[in-house]
Amino acid sequence: MKKIFLSIVLLLTVSISWSQRSQIIAYIDMEYILENVPEYLEAQNTLDRKVVKWRQKLDKQARYIEVLKTDLANEKAILTKDLIEEEEEEIFIKHAELRRLESLYFGPNGDMFSLRKQLVKPIQDQVYNAIQSISARKKYDFVFDKSSELVMLYSNKKYDISDLVLATIDKSRLRGERDAKIKEEKTPKRLTDQQKKDLTKREEKVDKKEVAQEARRKVIAERKKAEFKRRETIKKEKEALRKKRKDAKKDQKKQNNNN
């Protein structure tokens, strides 16, 4: 009985001591870490360049549509109904293509979202892996992010492990670069036959689409040219007829005066 009582007292003492143990807390500044990771800056620059390129392509398409609208408005009076409908159809197609590109680039699951995930996620994983490694080694109970929505009214710099995280990432990067270099030296730098076929198919598909669009533009341009020529001919014939009638009136007037 005495042994049981001592065991219970000892167990309670250990439990109380553990519950009263000071929790070890650290924090990081994620913005500071990412700004000092070269891969993150390179990834962000790559993403920014892609966004600029996509924006330029969309702006070019939008300007082309505006040119088509302006040309149609200026030429509508001299175009046939069929030509007007073809021009309007082309404008509609270009508008639909513009919306499709906008969704493709900047939609919820668009290229920008996929590229950001592809470029930034591996770097975020590096940071989180470094934090977990440090926390396990230092026995931290909690690690907070200073740059997140968590409000930190005061933070002691000695609990900031951001530089330690960066150092851990640098070590991992050096190991990764070394392994990648070894792998690169062993891997032949050639495309597989399937990759070559896929690349050729994509290029042929783009070329066919561009050729079809160019052919359509040429047909419309030729029809417009023919319509202009026809109207010019009619205009000249009308002017010649008016001149002939005017000359006839003058001759008739002279004859009447002579009589």
DRENPA-3360 file (N, C-alpha, C; in nm, 2 decimals, always signed):
BEGIN
1 = MKKIFLSI = +0.08/-0.12/+0.00/+0.00/+0.00/+0.00/+0.09/+0.12/+0.00 ~ +0.19/+0.12/+0.08/+0.28/+0.23/+0.09/+0.35/+0.26/-0.05 ~ +0.39/+0.14/-0.12/+0.45/+0.16/-0.25/+0.35/+0.22/-0.35 ~ +0.23/+0.18/-0.35/+0.13/+0.23/-0.44/+0.11/+0.38/-0.42 ~ +0.11/+0.42/-0.29/+0.09/+0.57/-0.26/+0.21/+0.65/-0.31 ~ +0.33/+0.59/-0.29/+0.45/+0.66/-0.34/+0.45/+0.67/-0.49 ~ +0.41/+0.57/-0.56/+0.40/+0.57/-0.70/+0.30/+0.68/-0.75 ~ +0.19/+0.69/-0.68/+0.09/+0.79/-0.72/+0.15/+0.93/-0.70;
9 = VLLLTVSI = +0.21/+0.95/-0.59/+0.27/+1.08/-0.56/+0.38/+1.12/-0.67 ~ +0.46/+1.02/-0.70/+0.56/+1.05/-0.80/+0.51/+1.08/-0.94 ~ +0.40/+1.00/-0.97/+0.33/+1.03/-1.10/+0.27/+1.17/-1.11 ~ +0.21/+1.21/-1.00/+0.15/+1.34/-1.00/+0.25/+1.45/-1.00 ~ +0.37/+1.42/-0.93/+0.48/+1.52/-0.93/+0.53/+1.54/-1.07 ~ +0.55/+1.43/-1.15/+0.61/+1.44/-1.28/+0.51/+1.51/-1.37 ~ +0.38/+1.48/-1.36/+0.27/+1.54/-1.44/+0.27/+1.69/-1.42 ~ +0.27/+1.73/-1.29/+0.27/+1.87/-1.26/+0.39/+1.94/-1.32;
17 = SWSQRSQI = +0.51/+1.88/-1.30/+0.63/+1.94/-1.35/+0.63/+1.96/-1.50 ~ +0.57/+1.86/-1.57/+0.57/+1.87/-1.72/+0.47/+1.97/-1.76 ~ +0.35/+1.98/-1.69/+0.25/+2.08/-1.73/+0.30/+2.22/-1.70 ~ +0.39/+2.24/-1.60/+0.44/+2.37/-1.57/+0.57/+2.40/-1.64 ~ +0.62/+2.31/-1.73/+0.74/+2.34/-1.80/+0.72/+2.45/-1.90 ~ +0.82/+2.54/-1.90/+0.81/+2.66/-1.99/+0.82/+2.61/-2.14 ~ +0.72/+2.66/-2.22/+0.71/+2.62/-2.36/+0.82/+2.71/-2.43 ~ +0.89/+2.64/-2.52/+0.99/+2.71/-2.60/+0.93/+2.76/-2.73;
25 = IAYIDMEY = +0.93/+2.89/-2.75/+0.87/+2.95/-2.87/+0.97/+3.03/-2.95 ~ +0.96/+3.02/-3.08/+1.04/+3.10/-3.17/+0.96/+3.16/-3.28 ~ +1.01/+3.25/-3.36/+0.93/+3.30/-3.47/+1.03/+3.33/-3.59 ~ +0.97/+3.34/-3.71/+1.04/+3.37/-3.83/+0.97/+3.49/-3.90 ~ +1.04/+3.55/-3.99/+0.99/+3.66/-4.08/+0.99/+3.60/-4.22 ~ +0.88/+3.55/-4.26/+0.88/+3.48/-4.39/+0.92/+3.57/-4.51 ~ +0.87/+3.70/-4.50/+0.91/+3.79/-4.61/+1.06/+3.81/-4.62 ~ +1.12/+3.83/-4.50/+1.26/+3.85/-4.49/+1.34/+3.72/-4.55;
33 = ILENVPEY = +1.29/+3.61/-4.52/+1.35/+3.48/-4.56/+1.34/+3.47/-4.71 ~ +1.22/+3.49/-4.77/+1.20/+3.47/-4.91/+1.28/+3.58/-4.99 ~ +1.29/+3.70/-4.94/+1.37/+3.80/-5.00/+1.52/+3.77/-5.01 ~ +1.56/+3.68/-4.93/+1.70/+3.65/-4.92/+1.73/+3.51/-4.98 ~ +1.63/+3.45/-5.04/+1.65/+3.32/-5.11/+1.66/+3.35/-5.26 ~ +1.78/+3.33/-5.32/+1.80/+3.36/-5.46/+1.70/+3.29/-5.55 ~ +1.66/+3.17/-5.52/+1.57/+3.09/-5.60/+1.43/+3.16/-5.60 ~ +1.39/+3.21/-5.49/+1.26/+3.28/-5.48/+1.26/+3.41/-5.57;
41 = LEAQNTLD = +1.37/+3.49/-5.56/+1.38/+3.61/-5.64/+1.38/+3.58/-5.79 ~ +1.45/+3.47/-5.82/+1.46/+3.43/-5.96/+1.32/+3.38/-6.01 ~ +1.26/+3.30/-5.93/+1.12/+3.25/-5.96/+1.02/+3.37/-5.98 ~ +1.03/+3.47/-5.89/+0.94/+3.58/-5.90/+0.97/+3.66/-6.02 ~ +1.10/+3.68/-6.06/+1.13/+3.75/-6.18/+1.08/+3.68/-6.30 ~ +1.10/+3.54/-6.30/+1.05/+3.46/-6.41/+0.90/+3.48/-6.43 ~ +0.83/+3.47/-6.32/+0.68/+3.49/-6.32/+0.64/+3.63/-6.37 ~ +0.71/+3.73/-6.33/+0.68/+3.87/-6.37/+0.71/+3.88/-6.52;
49 = RKVVKWRQ = +0.81/+3.82/-6.57/+0.84/+3.83/-6.72/+0.73/+3.76/-6.80 ~ +0.69/+3.65/-6.75/+0.58/+3.58/-6.81/+0.45/+3.66/-6.81 ~ +0.42/+3.72/-6.70/+0.30/+3.80/-6.69/+0.30/+3.92/-6.79 ~ +0.42/+3.99/-6.80/+0.44/+4.10/-6.89/+0.41/+4.05/-7.03 ~ +0.47/+3.93/-7.07/+0.46/+3.88/-7.20/+0.31/+3.85/-7.23 ~ +0.24/+3.79/-7.14/+0.10/+3.75/-7.16/+0.02/+3.88/-7.17 ~ +0.05/+3.98/-7.09/-0.03/+4.11/-7.10/-0.01/+4.17/-7.23 ~ +0.12/+4.17/-7.28/+0.15/+4.23/-7.41/+0.07/+4.16/-7.53;
57 = KLDKQARY = +0.06/+4.03/-7.52/-0.01/+3.95/-7.62/-0.16/+3.98/-7.61 ~ -0.22/+3.99/-7.49/-0.36/+4.03/-7.48/-0.39/+4.17/-7.53 ~ -0.30/+4.26/-7.50/-0.31/+4.40/-7.54/-0.30/+4.41/-7.70 ~ -0.21/+4.33/-7.75/-0.20/+4.33/-7.90/-0.33/+4.28/-7.97 ~ -0.39/+4.17/-7.91/-0.51/+4.12/-7.96/-0.62/+4.22/-7.94 ~ -0.63/+4.29/-7.83/-0.74/+4.39/-7.81/-0.72/+4.50/-7.91 ~ -0.60/+4.55/-7.93/-0.58/+4.66/-8.03/-0.62/+4.61/-8.17 ~ -0.59/+4.49/-8.20/-0.63/+4.44/-8.34/-0.78/+4.44/-8.35;
65 = IEVLKTDL = -0.85/+4.40/-8.25/-1.00/+4.40/-8.25/-1.05/+4.54/-8.27 ~ -0.99/+4.63/-8.20/-1.03/+4.77/-8.22/-1.01/+4.82/-8.36 ~ -0.90/+4.78/-8.42/-0.87/+4.82/-8.56/-0.98/+4.76/-8.65 ~ -1.02/+4.63/-8.63/-1.12/+4.57/-8.71/-1.25/+4.64/-8.69 ~ -1.29/+4.68/-8.57/-1.41/+4.75/-8.55/-1.41/+4.89/-8.62 ~ -1.30/+4.96/-8.61/-1.29/+5.09/-8.67/-1.30/+5.08/-8.82 ~ -1.23/+4.98/-8.88/-1.23/+4.96/-9.03/-1.38/+4.93/-9.07 ~ -1.44/+4.84/-8.99/-1.58/+4.81/-9.03/-1.67/+4.93/-9.02;
73 = ANEKAILT = -1.66/+5.01/-8.92/-1.74/+5.13/-8.91/-1.72/+5.23/-9.02 ~ -1.59/+5.24/-9.07/-1.56/+5.33/-9.17/-1.61/+5.28/-9.31 ~ -1.61/+5.15/-9.33/-1.63/+5.09/-9.46/-1.77/+5.03/-9.47 ~ -1.85/+5.04/-9.37/-1.98/+4.97/-9.36/-2.07/+5.02/-9.47 ~ -2.06/+5.15/-9.51/-2.15/+5.21/-9.61/-2.13/+5.15/-9.75 ~ -2.01/+5.10/-9.77/-1.98/+5.06/-9.91/-1.97/+4.91/-9.92 ~ -1.99/+4.83/-9.81/-1.98/+4.69/-9.81/-2.11/+4.62/-9.83 ~ -2.11/+4.50/-9.89/-2.23/+4.43/-9.90/-2.27/+4.36/-9.77;
81 = KDLIEEEE = -2.39/+4.31/-9.76/-2.44/+4.25/-9.64/-2.35/+4.13/-9.60 ~ -2.31/+4.05/-9.70/-2.23/+3.93/-9.67/-2.09/+3.97/-9.61 ~ -2.03/+4.07/-9.67/-1.90/+4.12/-9.62/-1.91/+4.17/-9.48 ~ -2.02/+4.25/-9.45/-2.04/+4.30/-9.32/-2.05/+4.19/-9.22 ~ -2.13/+4.08/-9.26/-2.15/+3.97/-9.17/-2.02/+3.89/-9.14 ~ -1.93/+3.88/-9.25/-1.80/+3.81/-9.23/-1.71/+3.89/-9.14 ~ -1.71/+4.03/-9.16/-1.63/+4.11/-9.07/-1.67/+4.10/-8.93 ~ -1.81/+4.10/-8.91/-1.86/+4.09/-8.77/-1.83/+3.96/-8.71;
89 = EEIFIKHA = -1.83/+3.85/-8.79/-1.80/+3.72/-8.74/-1.66/+3.71/-8.70 ~ -1.57/+3.77/-8.78/-1.42/+3.77/-8.74/-1.40/+3.84/-8.61 ~ -1.47/+3.96/-8.59/-1.45/+4.03/-8.47/-1.50/+3.95/-8.35 ~ -1.62/+3.88/-8.37/-1.67/+3.79/-8.27/-1.57/+3.68/-8.23 ~ -1.51/+3.62/-8.33/-1.42/+3.51/-8.31/-1.29/+3.56/-8.23 ~ -1.25/+3.68/-8.27/-1.13/+3.74/-8.21/-1.16/+3.78/-8.06 ~ -1.28/+3.82/-8.04/-1.33/+3.85/-7.90/-1.33/+3.72/-7.81 ~ -1.38/+3.62/-7.87/-1.39/+3.49/-7.80/-1.25/+3.44/-7.77;
97 = ELRRLESL = -1.16/+3.45/-7.87/-1.02/+3.41/-7.85/-0.95/+3.49/-7.74 ~ -0.98/+3.62/-7.74/-0.92/+3.71/-7.63/-0.97/+3.66/-7.49 ~ -1.10/+3.64/-7.48/-1.15/+3.59/-7.35/-1.09/+3.46/-7.31 ~ -1.07/+3.37/-7.41/-1.01/+3.24/-7.38/-0.87/+3.25/-7.34 ~ -0.79/+3.34/-7.40/-0.66/+3.37/-7.36/-0.65/+3.43/-7.22 ~ -0.74/+3.52/-7.19/-0.74/+3.58/-7.05/-0.76/+3.47/-6.95 ~ -0.86/+3.38/-6.98/-0.89/+3.27/-6.88/-0.77/+3.18/-6.87 ~ -0.71/+3.15/-6.99/-0.59/+3.06/-7.00/-0.48/+3.11/-6.91;
105 = YFGPNGDM = -0.45/+3.24/-6.92/-0.34/+3.30/-6.85/-0.37/+3.33/-6.71 ~ -0.48/+3.40/-6.68/-0.51/+3.45/-6.55/-0.63/+3.40/-6.48 ~ -0.69/+3.29/-6.53/-0.80/+3.23/-6.47/-0.76/+3.16/-6.34 ~ -0.86/+3.10/-6.26/-0.84/+3.04/-6.14/-0.74/+2.92/-6.15 ~ -0.74/+2.85/-6.26/-0.65/+2.74/-6.28/-0.56/+2.77/-6.40 ~ -0.54/+2.90/-6.43/-0.46/+2.94/-6.54/-0.31/+2.92/-6.53 ~ -0.24/+2.96/-6.64/-0.10/+2.95/-6.64/-0.03/+3.02/-6.53 ~ -0.08/+3.14/-6.49/-0.01/+3.21/-6.39/-0.02/+3.14/-6.25;
113 = FSLRKQLV = -0.13/+3.08/-6.22/-0.15/+3.00/-6.10/-0.06/+2.88/-6.10 ~ -0.06/+2.81/-6.22/+0.02/+2.69/-6.23/+0.17/+2.72/-6.22 ~ +0.21/+2.83/-6.29/+0.35/+2.86/-6.29/+0.40/+2.91/-6.15 ~ +0.31/+2.99/-6.08/+0.35/+3.03/-5.94/+0.36/+2.91/-5.85 ~ +0.27/+2.81/-5.87/+0.28/+2.69/-5.79/+0.40/+2.61/-5.82 ~ +0.43/+2.61/-5.95/+0.55/+2.53/-5.99/+0.68/+2.60/-5.95 ~ +0.69/+2.73/-5.95/+0.81/+2.80/-5.92/+0.83/+2.82/-5.77 ~ +0.72/+2.86/-5.70/+0.73/+2.91/-5.56/+0.71/+2.80/-5.46;
121 = KPIQDQVY = +0.63/+2.70/-5.49/+0.60/+2.59/-5.39/+0.73/+2.52/-5.35 ~ +0.82/+2.48/-5.44/+0.94/+2.41/-5.40/+1.02/+2.50/-5.30 ~ +1.02/+2.63/-5.32/+1.10/+2.72/-5.23/+1.03/+2.72/-5.09 ~ +0.89/+2.73/-5.09/+0.82/+2.73/-4.97/+0.84/+2.60/-4.89 ~ +0.85/+2.49/-4.97/+0.88/+2.36/-4.91/+1.01/+2.36/-4.84 ~ +1.11/+2.42/-4.91/+1.24/+2.43/-4.85/+1.24/+2.50/-4.71 ~ +1.16/+2.61/-4.71/+1.15/+2.69/-4.59/+1.09/+2.60/-4.48 ~ +0.97/+2.54/-4.51/+0.90/+2.46/-4.41/+0.99/+2.34/-4.36;
129 = NAIQSISA = +1.06/+2.28/-4.45/+1.15/+2.17/-4.41/+1.26/+2.21/-4.32 ~ +1.31/+2.33/-4.35/+1.42/+2.39/-4.26/+1.36/+2.42/-4.13 ~ +1.24/+2.48/-4.12/+1.18/+2.51/-3.99/+1.15/+2.38/-3.91 ~ +1.10/+2.28/-3.98/+1.08/+2.15/-3.90/+1.21/+2.09/-3.85 ~ +1.31/+2.10/-3.93/+1.44/+2.04/-3.89/+1.50/+2.12/-3.77 ~ +1.49/+2.25/-3.78/+1.54/+2.33/-3.67/+1.46/+2.31/-3.54 ~ +1.32/+2.31/-3.56/+1.23/+2.29/-3.44/+1.26/+2.16/-3.37 ~ +1.28/+2.05/-3.45/+1.31/+1.92/-3.39/+1.44/+1.92/-3.32;
137 = RKKYDFVF = +1.54/+1.99/-3.38/+1.67/+2.00/-3.31/+1.68/+2.08/-3.19 ~ +1.61/+2.20/-3.20/+1.61/+2.29/-3.08/+1.49/+2.27/-2.98 ~ +1.40/+2.17/-3.02/+1.29/+2.13/-2.93/+1.20/+2.25/-2.91 ~ +1.16/+2.33/-3.02/+1.07/+2.43/-3.01/+0.93/+2.38/-3.00 ~ +0.84/+2.44/-2.92/+0.70/+2.39/-2.91/+0.62/+2.46/-3.02 ~ +0.65/+2.59/-3.05/+0.58/+2.67/-3.14/+0.67/+2.76/-3.22 ~ +0.64/+2.77/-3.35/+0.72/+2.87/-3.44/+0.61/+2.95/-3.51 ~ +0.62/+3.08/-3.49/+0.52/+3.17/-3.55/+0.58/+3.24/-3.67;
145 = DKSSELVM = +0.50/+3.29/-3.76/+0.54/+3.37/-3.87/+0.51/+3.52/-3.84 ~ +0.61/+3.60/-3.83/+0.60/+3.74/-3.79/+0.52/+3.82/-3.90 ~ +0.54/+3.78/-4.03/+0.49/+3.85/-4.14/+0.35/+3.81/-4.18 ~ +0.29/+3.71/-4.11/+0.15/+3.67/-4.13/+0.05/+3.75/-4.06 ~ -0.07/+3.71/-4.05/-0.18/+3.79/-3.99/-0.16/+3.79/-3.84 ~ -0.08/+3.70/-3.78/-0.06/+3.70/-3.64/+0.00/+3.83/-3.59 ~ -0.07/+3.89/-3.49/-0.03/+4.02/-3.44/+0.07/+4.00/-3.33 ~ +0.20/+4.05/-3.35/+0.30/+4.04/-3.25/+0.33/+4.18/-3.20;
153 = LYSNKKYD = +0.28/+4.21/-3.08/+0.30/+4.34/-3.02/+0.44/+4.36/-2.97 ~ +0.51/+4.25/-2.95/+0.65/+4.26/-2.91/+0.72/+4.13/-2.94 ~ +0.84/+4.14/-2.99/+0.92/+4.02/-3.03/+1.07/+4.05/-2.99 ~ +1.12/+3.96/-2.92/+1.26/+3.96/-2.88/+1.34/+3.90/-2.99 ~ +1.44/+3.98/-3.04/+1.52/+3.93/-3.15/+1.59/+3.80/-3.13 ~ +1.62/+3.77/-3.00/+1.69/+3.64/-2.98/+1.61/+3.52/-3.01 ~ +1.48/+3.54/-3.02/+1.39/+3.42/-3.06/+1.36/+3.42/-3.21 ~ +1.42/+3.51/-3.28/+1.41/+3.51/-3.43/+1.50/+3.41/-3.49;
161 = ISDLVLAT = +1.45/+3.31/-3.56/+1.53/+3.20/-3.62/+1.54/+3.22/-3.77 ~ +1.50/+3.33/-3.82/+1.50/+3.35/-3.97/+1.63/+3.33/-4.03 ~ +1.74/+3.38/-3.97/+1.87/+3.36/-4.03/+1.92/+3.21/-4.02 ~ +1.87/+3.15/-3.92/+1.90/+3.01/-3.90/+1.83/+2.93/-4.01 ~ +1.71/+2.97/-4.04/+1.64/+2.90/-4.15/+1.71/+2.92/-4.28 ~ +1.75/+3.05/-4.31/+1.83/+3.07/-4.43/+1.95/+2.99/-4.44 ~ +2.02/+2.98/-4.33/+2.15/+2.90/-4.33/+2.12/+2.75/-4.36 ~ +2.01/+2.70/-4.31/+1.97/+2.56/-4.34/+1.93/+2.55/-4.48;
169 = IDKSRLRG = +1.86/+2.64/-4.54/+1.82/+2.64/-4.68/+1.95/+2.64/-4.77 ~ +2.05/+2.73/-4.73/+2.17/+2.74/-4.81/+2.24/+2.60/-4.81 ~ +2.25/+2.54/-4.70/+2.31/+2.40/-4.69/+2.24/+2.31/-4.78 ~ +2.11/+2.31/-4.78/+2.03/+2.22/-4.86/+2.05/+2.25/-5.01 ~ +2.05/+2.38/-5.04/+2.07/+2.42/-5.18/+2.21/+2.37/-5.23 ~ +2.31/+2.39/-5.15/+2.44/+2.34/-5.19/+2.45/+2.20/-5.22 ~ +2.38/+2.12/-5.13/+2.37/+1.98/-5.15/+2.30/+1.94/-5.28 ~ +2.19/+2.02/-5.30/+2.10/+2.00/-5.42/+2.18/+2.03/-5.55;
177 = ERDAKIKE = +2.25/+2.14/-5.55/+2.33/+2.18/-5.66/+2.44/+2.07/-5.69 ~ +2.50/+2.02/-5.59/+2.60/+1.92/-5.61/+2.54/+1.79/-5.67 ~ +2.43/+1.75/-5.61/+2.36/+1.63/-5.67/+2.31/+1.65/-5.81 ~ +2.26/+1.77/-5.84/+2.21/+1.80/-5.97/+2.32/+1.80/-6.07 ~ +2.44/+1.86/-6.03/+2.55/+1.86/-6.12/+2.60/+1.72/-6.15 ~ +2.60/+1.63/-6.05/+2.64/+1.49/-6.08/+2.54/+1.42/-6.17 ~ +2.41/+1.45/-6.15/+2.31/+1.39/-6.23/+2.32/+1.44/-6.37 ~ +2.35/+1.57/-6.39/+2.35/+1.63/-6.52/+2.47/+1.57/-6.60;
185 = EKTPKRLT = +2.58/+1.55/-6.53/+2.70/+1.50/-6.60/+2.67/+1.35/-6.65 ~ +2.58/+1.28/-6.58/+2.55/+1.14/-6.61/+2.44/+1.13/-6.71 ~ +2.36/+1.24/-6.73/+2.24/+1.23/-6.81/+2.27/+1.30/-6.95 ~ +2.25/+1.23/-7.06/+2.27/+1.29/-7.19/+2.17/+1.40/-7.22 ~ +2.22/+1.51/-7.27/+2.13/+1.62/-7.29/+2.06/+1.61/-7.43 ~ +1.97/+1.52/-7.44/+1.90/+1.51/-7.57/+1.75/+1.49/-7.54 ~ +1.67/+1.53/-7.64/+1.52/+1.50/-7.63/+1.50/+1.36/-7.67 ~ +1.40/+1.30/-7.60/+1.36/+1.17/-7.64/+1.28/+1.18/-7.77;
193 = DQQKKDLT = +1.26/+1.06/-7.84/+1.19/+1.06/-7.97/+1.05/+1.11/-7.95 ~ +0.99/+1.07/-7.84/+0.85/+1.11/-7.81/+0.84/+1.26/-7.79 ~ +0.94/+1.31/-7.72/+0.94/+1.46/-7.69/+0.95/+1.53/-7.83 ~ +1.04/+1.48/-7.91/+1.06/+1.54/-8.05/+0.93/+1.54/-8.13 ~ +0.86/+1.42/-8.12/+0.73/+1.41/-8.19/+0.63/+1.51/-8.14 ~ +0.62/+1.52/-8.01/+0.52/+1.61/-7.95/+0.55/+1.75/-7.98 ~ +0.68/+1.79/-7.98/+0.72/+1.92/-8.02/+0.68/+1.95/-8.16 ~ +0.71/+1.86/-8.25/+0.68/+1.88/-8.39/+0.53/+1.89/-8.41;
201 = KREEKVDK = +0.45/+1.81/-8.34/+0.30/+1.82/-8.36/+0.25/+1.95/-8.31 ~ +0.30/+2.00/-8.20/+0.26/+2.13/-8.15/+0.29/+2.24/-8.25 ~ +0.41/+2.24/-8.31/+0.45/+2.34/-8.40/+0.37/+2.33/-8.53 ~ +0.34/+2.21/-8.58/+0.26/+2.20/-8.70/+0.12/+2.25/-8.67 ~ +0.06/+2.22/-8.55/-0.07/+2.27/-8.52/-0.08/+2.42/-8.52 ~ +0.02/+2.48/-8.46/+0.03/+2.63/-8.46/+0.04/+2.68/-8.60 ~ +0.13/+2.62/-8.68/+0.15/+2.67/-8.82/+0.02/+2.66/-8.90 ~ -0.05/+2.54/-8.89/-0.18/+2.53/-8.96/-0.28/+2.63/-8.92;
209 = KEVAQEAR = -0.29/+2.66/-8.79/-0.38/+2.76/-8.75/-0.35/+2.90/-8.80 ~ -0.22/+2.93/-8.80/-0.18/+3.06/-8.85/-0.20/+3.07/-9.00 ~ -0.18/+2.96/-9.08/-0.20/+2.96/-9.22/-0.35/+2.97/-9.25 ~ -0.43/+2.91/-9.18/-0.58/+2.92/-9.20/-0.63/+3.06/-9.17 ~ -0.58/+3.12/-9.07/-0.62/+3.26/-9.04/-0.57/+3.35/-9.14 ~ -0.45/+3.33/-9.19/-0.40/+3.42/-9.30/-0.48/+3.40/-9.43 ~ -0.51/+3.28/-9.46/-0.59/+3.25/-9.58/-0.73/+3.32/-9.57 ~ -0.79/+3.31/-9.45/-0.92/+3.38/-9.43/-0.91/+3.53/-9.45;
217 = RKVIAERK = -0.80/+3.59/-9.39/-0.78/+3.73/-9.40/-0.76/+3.77/-9.55 ~ -0.69/+3.69/-9.63/-0.66/+3.72/-9.77/-0.79/+3.71/-9.85 ~ -0.88/+3.61/-9.82/-1.01/+3.60/-9.89/-1.09/+3.72/-9.87 ~ -1.10/+3.76/-9.74/-1.18/+3.88/-9.71/-1.13/+4.00/-9.77 ~ -0.99/+4.02/-9.77/-0.93/+4.13/-9.83/-0.96/+4.14/-9.98 ~ -0.95/+4.02/-10.05/-0.98/+4.01/-10.19/-1.12/+4.05/-10.22 ~ -1.21/+4.00/-10.14/-1.35/+4.03/-10.16/-1.38/+4.18/-10.14 ~ -1.32/+4.24/-10.04/-1.33/+4.38/-10.02/-1.28/+4.46/-10.14;
225 = KAEFKRRE = -1.16/+4.42/-10.19/-1.10/+4.48/-10.30/-1.19/+4.48/-10.42 ~ -1.25/+4.36/-10.45/-1.33/+4.34/-10.56/-1.46/+4.43/-10.55 ~ -1.51/+4.44/-10.42/-1.63/+4.52/-10.40/-1.60/+4.67/-10.42 ~ -1.48/+4.71/-10.37/-1.44/+4.85/-10.40/-1.43/+4.88/-10.54 ~ -1.37/+4.78/-10.62/-1.35/+4.80/-10.76/-1.48/+4.81/-10.83 ~ -1.58/+4.72/-10.79/-1.71/+4.73/-10.85/-1.78/+4.86/-10.83 ~ -1.77/+4.91/-10.70/-1.83/+5.03/-10.67/-1.77/+5.15/-10.74 ~ -1.64/+5.15/-10.76/-1.57/+5.25/-10.83/-1.61/+5.25/-10.98;
233 = TIKKEKEA = -1.63/+5.13/-11.03/-1.68/+5.12/-11.17/-1.81/+5.18/-11.19 ~ -1.90/+5.15/-11.09/-2.04/+5.20/-11.10/-2.04/+5.35/-11.08 ~ -1.95/+5.40/-10.99/-1.94/+5.54/-10.97/-1.90/+5.62/-11.10 ~ -1.80/+5.56/-11.17/-1.75/+5.62/-11.29/-1.85/+5.62/-11.40 ~ -1.93/+5.51/-11.41/-2.03/+5.50/-11.51/-2.14/+5.60/-11.48 ~ -2.17/+5.62/-11.35/-2.28/+5.72/-11.32/-2.23/+5.86/-11.35 ~ -2.10/+5.89/-11.32/-2.04/+6.02/-11.36/-2.04/+6.04/-11.51 ~ -2.01/+5.94/-11.58/-2.00/+5.95/-11.73/-2.14/+5.97/-11.78;
241 = LRKKRKDA = -2.24/+5.90/-11.72/-2.38/+5.92/-11.77/-2.43/+6.06/-11.74 ~ -2.40/+6.11/-11.62/-2.43/+6.25/-11.58/-2.37/+6.35/-11.68 ~ -2.24/+6.33/-11.71/-2.17/+6.42/-11.80/-2.24/+6.41/-11.94 ~ -2.27/+6.29/-11.98/-2.34/+6.27/-12.12/-2.47/+6.35/-12.12 ~ -2.55/+6.33/-12.01/-2.68/+6.40/-12.01/-2.66/+6.55/-12.00 ~ -2.56/+6.60/-11.93/-2.53/+6.74/-11.92/-2.49/+6.80/-12.06 ~ -2.40/+6.72/-12.13/-2.36/+6.77/-12.26/-2.48/+6.77/-12.36 ~ -2.56/+6.67/-12.34/-2.68/+6.66/-12.43/-2.77/+6.78/-12.41;
249 = KKDQKKQN = -2.79/+6.82/-12.28/-2.87/+6.94/-12.25/-2.81/+7.07/-12.31 ~ -2.67/+7.08/-12.30/-2.61/+7.19/-12.36/-2.63/+7.20/-12.51 ~ -2.62/+7.09/-12.58/-2.64/+7.08/-12.72/-2.78/+7.12/-12.76 ~ -2.87/+7.07/-12.68/-3.01/+7.10/-12.70/-3.04/+7.25/-12.68 ~ -2.98/+7.31/-12.58/-2.99/+7.45/-12.55/-2.94/+7.53/-12.67 ~ -2.82/+7.49/-12.72/-2.76/+7.57/-12.83/-2.85/+7.56/-12.96 ~ -2.91/+7.44/-12.98/-3.00/+7.43/-13.10/-3.12/+7.52/-13.08 ~ -3.17/+7.52/-12.96/-3.29/+7.61/-12.94/-3.26/+7.75/-12.96;
257 = NNN = -3.14/+7.79/-12.91/-3.10/+7.93/-12.93/-3.08/+7.97/-13.08 ~ -3.02/+7.87/-13.15/-3.00/+7.89/-13.29/-3.13/+7.91/-13.37 ~ -3.23/+7.83/-13.33/-3.36/+7.84/-13.39/-3.44/+7.96/-13.35;
% end
